Every structure is written in C-alpha cells, then in structure tokens.
Amino acid sequence: MKPSKRSSPSSNSDELPAGKKPHYSPLAEAGATSSSTSTSPSPEQESRILRLLTLLLHCAESIALDNLSYALTLLPEISSLSSPFGSSPERVAAYFAEALHARILSSFLGTYSPLSLKPLTLTLTRRISRSFQFLNSISPLLKFSHFTSNQAIFQALASHDRVHILDFDIMHGLQWPGLFHMLSSRARPIQSIRITGIGPAAEILDSTGRSLADFAAGFRIPFDFTPIEGKIGDLTDLTPFRPSDPSEAIVVHWTQHCLYDVTGSDLAAAQILKSIRPRIVTVVEQDLGQGGDFLCRFVEALHYYSALFDAIGDGGGGGEERWEVERGVLGGEIRNIVAIGGPKRTGEVRVERWGDELRRVGFRPVSLAGSPASQASLLLGMMPWKGYTLVEEGGRLKLGWKDLSLLTASAWRPAAGAGETEGGEGEEWDTSDSLVI
C-alpha cells in the first residue's frame, strides 16, 4: 500500500505543530563542527556537506509536520551522499538517515517500541560492551568519567574502612580497579569493598564480578560482588542495598548514555536514592537534551553527534575500533533519540537534568572545582587526543570537544537532617565542598 500524507500532526503530540518555524541556526555550526580533516575542505566538499545537512534538516522538518511521504522521498539522496566509512559529516549523516527511516516507518505503523520496554539480548549486550571498551581506548570520555568519579568517592571515604558501591550500569566495571588501587594505597587501609552491579545481562555481570574479584585479590582487599540483572528504578526489594555493617559507607555511581534505558523509572530511581541515603552519588551525564518537540531534539542531537564523530575522527583516529564505536554505541544512541525519543513514545516521564532531580529529593552538590579540576586537566593534557576541553562550571566538570560540551560530571550527598552534621553520621565533612586528591 502506498503511504499517504497524514491530514493532521495531532496524532503525535511530541512533533512540531503545523505552521511553526524551525530553528535552523545550528546548521552552519554543525557543518563547521563536522569537518574531521586536517586541511580545509574543497568548495566541492563544502557544497556536498551543506547539501547533506540541509537534506537532513528538511527531512526532520517534514517528519515534524507529519509530511511523512515527502520525508521518505529525501532519504535516497541522503543515503547516496553519506557513508558509515566516509568523512565525519558523511558518517554521522549515515546514522541519522537510518534513524530517520526508522522514525518514518514507526510513524506510519503507529508502533514506537518504547525504549524502556526493549529487552537486550545477550549478543547485543556483548556487542555494546565490546564497543564501550573500544570507546575507552580511542577517546578520553570514559576515562574522564572514571577519573572524576573515583576522586570524589575517594575523598568521601576518608573516614570509612568499609564501602558498598552501587553501580547502576556496571558493564565490565572498568572504573573500579583504579579506585581499588587508590584505597589500598592510603594510610588507613580499607577493610572491605562490596559492589552491587546492575546491568542487562546476567552472564556479563558474572564475568565482571570475577574480573573485579581478581583485581581486588591483587590489592589484598576483601571483596564481594552482587550482580542484579535489571534496572534500578524497577526494583522493589532494596535489601541488597542496605549496609551489611553499621560502619559501611554506601556510594552510588552511574554514567548515563542514550544507548539503552539504565534506570527504568527515573522517578522511582530518585526515590530509591533518597531511601538509601548514600554517602555520595557521582553522576556523569551527556550534555544532550531529550525534552521538547521532535525537531528541536533532532537539531540538538545532530549538533552534538557531529561534534562527537569529529572528536573520535580527529582526536581518536580511525580504523576498525572507530567503526565499532560508531556502529555499536553512537549509532544506537542516535536511533534511540530520533526514532524512539519523546515523552509520547517512551510512555515515561524522564528526568531531563539529574542535578535538579537530586536536589528535589534532598541532595546537595559537592564541588569538583579546585584540585580535582586541576588534576583532570593534567590528565587530559597527558593524553594523545587534542581538541578536547575541560571547564569547571558551578562545581561541575564539563568535558567538551572544541566549543561544545559533551559530558558533565557532578557529585552529590544527602543534605543533613535534623541533629546531623554535614556527614550525616557524626563525622566531620570537608565544609569547603572541595575535593582533594
């Protein structure tokens, strides 16, 4: 059956209403950000890039106006101008074209497959884990996440001998051997480390637990690992999160992404954090908004991933590893944002900024300015990738590519209750809010 134009955009209320003018100003910025070559592009290349980005935006605008038939006619030319093995603009356009095609088909069929309900097969989970390991080797994104979070956790545990780490999306647990080393080398030896790792596949979790146990044994640290298959916001039994010893400090960490749903119900996850009152919460978020109408989300995502593809191309190199990262991580994120994203499609109220939500449920920020920012800058300077930037803003650390922020790291602790000191357990907390390495 030949598709026909829908008569009204009202059937998909997260779309741009008819008559609303799109905001095209990021087009030039996206084109400038997307050049991954060391020399200036030729006039022909510039024309090709401009045509490609214009087609992408016209296609997205047509989808937003519910003119799906016309949007479909633009895809063949977009595909002919793009390639997952080409230049940075061609690569990012290839994945956006694939996502737009999926969006059009799901809109015609009226089946949106909410991200929060999509199961991950073991094969897909393995591929994602492998892609994240490649990402760790060709860019500083994960290293930045691990470094800043471990510094905050290390300082928060200065007066504690036992720790229970809750990792909401542990994957292979690449972050934690570094913390093991830090805790084993301090003057006051750590007595035990317990990690509860949450993730989508039991087999991956079991493998992660065995690897971390080997690392802990190398540092002679008593260690225990509890795997939980699922999502934090969907859990009802919080017994595994309770302290096994009155002196045990609970810390929480998660690095957020758009590849699959980590938390389940965001609001339920926030309430669980409020209930368990961890010593510290460390969060690394993508600087990518997921609210608003479809066209606004699309333009912001195009700008964001153009910078990210450029960073991985210019800053991290190329070859098979880059392709695995772009296919296994970034392409999946683009598809989820474009083809699935939006409140009407996910069926769930999502937290736009976790800092605001943590404040709402009774947490206050711990500044990462000062020494941690200086050390993070030093770490970035020692790495081979150039073009990344580090900015401290309001106690948070932002890792960017040139003029665009990619990730924001922040740390949080429960606000003191009645009769409590800032630490919440009678011990003195660094009232300057500045972490020291």
N, C-alpha and C positions, 0 to 999 in steps of 0.2 A: 504494500500500500504506500502510495506516495505521500510523504509528510506534507502537512499544510500549516500555514501560519496560524498561530493561536489568536483568537479575537481579543483577548484581554490578558494583561500580565498579572491580574489579581490572583491567579491560581498559584502563584509562587511569591509570597509576600516579602521574601528577602531580596527581590530583584528591584532594579531601578524603575520607578514609575514612568509611564509614558510622558514625554514632554520635558523630563528633567535633563538638563545639560550635563554631559560627562565632563569630568575634570581631566584635561589632557596634559597638564603641565609636566608630569613626571616623564613624558615621552623622551624629551631631549636628555634628561638626566639618566634615564635607563640606557639610552644609546651611548652616552658618554661613559657610563659605568661598565658597559658590556664589552669594551674593546680589550681583548686579552693578548694582543700582540704588542711587542716592544716598540715597533715602529708605527707611524701614523698610517691609518688605512687609506687606500687609494680612493679617489672620487667614486669609482665604481663600487667599491666595498661599502663606502658610506651610504650610497644610494640603496644598495641591497639591504643594509641593516635598517635604514629608515623605512623602507618598504615593508620589511618583515615585521617591525614593531608596530607600524601603522595597521597592518592587516590583523595582528593580534588584538589590538585595541578595538578595531572596528568589529571584529568577531565577538569580543566580550560585550561591547555595547549592544549588539544585535540580540545576544542572549538575554541581556538585562532587560531589553524592551520586548522580550518574548517573541522576537522575529527569528525563530529557530531555523526555518528553511533557508533564509538568507545567510545566517551564520554558517550553515553547513556548506554552502557554496564557496566560502572563503577558505576552508580547510585545505583543499588540494594545493592551492598556491602556497599557503603557509608551509605545507609539507615539502613542497618542491624547493623552497628556499632554506629549509632548516635541515639539520642532521645531528644526531647524538654524537657524531665523531668529527664535527666541524669546529669552527671558531666558537668562542664563548657565546656570542649572540645566537649563532645557529644551534648550538647545543641547548641553551635554555629555551629557545623557541620550539624546539622539537618536543620537549616535555610539556610545555604549555599547550601545544597543539593537541597532543594526546589527551591532556586533561580536559580541554575544551570539547573534544569529540565525545569523551565520556559524559561530560555535563549535558551536551545536547541530547544524547541517546537516553540518559536517565530522565531528562525533562519530558521527552516525547512519551516515554513509557510510564512516567509517574512513579518510578521506583528509585529511591535515593540511597538505599543501603546505608543507614546511619553508621558513622564511624564507630560509635560507642557499642554497636552490636556486632561488629565484624570480628569473627574469630581468626586467629593467626595459626596457620598450620605450622608444624614443626619445620618443614622445609623452608617456608617463608621466614620463620624466626631465625633459622640458621643463616640464611642469606643476609638478613638485616644485621645480625651480629657480626658477620664477616665484613659487611660494608662499613659498619662503625669502626671496626678495627683498622680498616684501610684509611678511614677518615682521620683517625688518631695519628696515622703515620705521615699524612700529607698536608696536615694543617694544624694550627695551634688551638682550634676550637675546643676540643675535648680536654686538651692539656690545661687550657685556661680554666675550664670548669672544675677540673680535679684540683688544680693548684689552689685556687682561691677558696674553694670549699674546705679543703683539708687544713688550710691555715686558720680559718675561722673555727673549725671543730677542735683543732689542737689547742688553741687558746682557751676555748670554753671548757676544756677538760683539765685545766691546770691543777685543780684541787680534787680530781677524781682518779681513783685507781681502777675502776671497772666501768666499761662502757657498753651500751647496747645501741648499735647503729641500725636504723630503719632506712633501707634504700628502696624507694618506690618503683624504681625501674633499673634493676641492677645490671642486666645484660651479663657481660663477662667479669664485672667487678674490677675493671682496670684501675679504678681510682684508689682502691683501698690498700694495696701493698705500700704505696707511698706514705699513707697515714700510719701503717704498721711500723715502718722504719722510723718515723718521727716520734711515735710514742715509745718505742723501745730504746731510743737514744736519750730520752730525757732523764734528769737526775732522779726523779721519783718514778720507779719502774711501774709500768702498767700491770695489773694483776690478771685481768681477763678482758677479752673482746668478744662480744656476741653480735652477730649480724643477722638480721632478718631481711632476706632479699625477696622482693616481689617481682614477678615477671610473667610473660605469657606462656612459657613452655617449661614443664617440669624437668625435662631432660637437660635443657640448657642451665637451669637453676642448679641441678645436681652437679653438673660439670663445674660450674662456677664455685660451688661450695667446696669441692675437692681441691681446686686450684688455690683458693684462698687459705684453706687449711694447710696446704704445703708451704705457702708464703709465711703464715703465722708460725709454723714449726721452725722455719729457718731463723726467725727472730726470737724463738723460745717464748712465744706468747700463748698462754692458754686460750683456745679459740673454739667457738661453737657457731654453727651456721644453721639457720632455719629457713627453708625455701617455702614460699607461698605462691602458688600459681593463681593469678587473677589480677584484680585491680583494687587499689586501696579503698576507693570510695564505695566499692560493692561489698566490702567485708562487714560482717555483723559480729563476729567473735573477735574481740580485741585482746583476748588472753595472751597471745604470743607477744604482744607489745608491752605488757606490764613488766616492771623490773623484777628480776629474779632475786635481787638482793637490795636491801634499803639503800646501800651506798652506790648502786649502779646508776650512771647517768645515761639518759636516752638522748640520742641525737637523730635528726631526720635529714635526709638529703634526697633531692631528685633534680635531674637535668631534663628539662622539658623539650619536646620536639613535636612536630606535626605528623610523624610517620604512622603512629597508631595511638589510640587512646590509652593513656597511662593510668589516669586517676579514676575512670568510671564517672561517678557523680562527683563533680568538683565541689559542690556544696557539702556533700557528705564527707569528702576528704578533709575539708576545712574543719568540720565539726570533730572529726577524729583527732586532728592535730590539737584542737582545743581540749579534747578529753584527756589525751595522754600527757600534755604539758611537757614537751621535750626540753632538754637543757638548751638546745639551739636547733634551728631549722636553717638549712642552706638551700637556696633555690637558684638555678640558672635558667633564665627564660630567653626565648627568642624575641628579638625586638620586632615583632611582626603582629599587627593587629588582626583579629579574626571577627570583629564586630562589623556593624554597618551593612550596607547593601552589597550586592554581588560585585558591581563594577568597582566600587571603592576597594573591596578586598582584592580584586584581581589586579588593579593598578599597583597597590602596595606590594602584593606578592611578586609581581613582575619586576618591580624596582629592587626588592630585597634579594630575590634569587639571581637577578642579573649580576648584582654585586658579589654574591656568593660563588657563582660559577666563575666569575672573573678572578676572585681570590684564589680559588682552587687551581685555575689555569695559570695565572701569573705567579701567585705566591707559592703554590704547591707542586707545580709540574704537571705531567700528563701521564699517558700510557694507561695500562690496564687498571691500575689502582684508582685513578681518577674516574675512569668509566664505571667501575664498580660502585664508587661512592655516588656518582650522579644517578646511576640507574637504581641502586639499591636504597639510597637514602633520600637524596634531593628530589628525584623524580616522583617518588612515592608521596613525599610531602606536598609537592605541587598538585598532584592529582587529588589528594585529600582536601586541600584548600579550595581548589577550583571546582572539582566535580562533586564534592560532598559537603563542603563547608557551608555554614549559615545556620542560624537558630532553627529555622523551619525544617531543615534537612536533618540535623543531628537529633532533634527532639529533646534536647537537654540544654539547660541554661549553663553556659560555660563562663568561667571566670576569665575576664579579659586581662586583668593585671593582678597577679597574686599578692603583690605588696598591699594593695588596697583590701583584699580579702583577709589577709593575715591580720591587718590592723583591726578589721571589723570583728574578728573572733578573739581578740585580746593579746596580740603580739606587738612588739615594738622592735624597730630596726636596730641592728648592731653595725656600726660603721666599718667599712673596709678601707677607709682612707688611711693616709699616713704610710706606715711601714709596709703593710700588705700591698698597697698600690705601687710603692717603690720597688718591692721585690718582684711583683708581677711584671712591671715594666722591664726590669733587668732580665727576667726570664724570657720575655718576648724578644728583647734585643739579642739574646744569645742564640735564638733560633734562626734557621736559614731563610725563613719566609719574610719578605719585605713588603710593605704596603699596609700591614695591619696597624691599628692604632689602639691605644688604651686611654680611657678617660674616666676620671672619678667624678661622679655626679651625685650629690646628696648622700654620700656614704656608700653608694653602689659603684661597682666597677663595670665599665662597658668596653667590650672588645668590638672593634669595628674594622671595616675594610675601607681605607681612604676616608670619605666623609660620611659613611653610613654605618650606624651601629648594628651589629649582628646579634650579640649576646649581652645580657645583663646578669651579673652575679650579685646576690644580696644575702644577708644573714639576718635572722630574727630570733628573738627569745620571748617567752611569755612575760607580759607585764606583771609586776609584783602585785600580789594580792594583799589583803589586809593582814598586817602583822608580819609580813615577809620583807626581807631585804631584796635588793635587785636580783640576787641569785635565786631567790625563791626557796632556798634550803638553809638559810642562815649564814652561808659563807659570803665573803666579800667579793663583789664583782667589779671589774675594771670600770669605774664610773665615767671614764673618758670615752667609752664606747669605741676605742681604737684598738684593734688587734695588733699584737706584737709578735713578730716571728722570732 
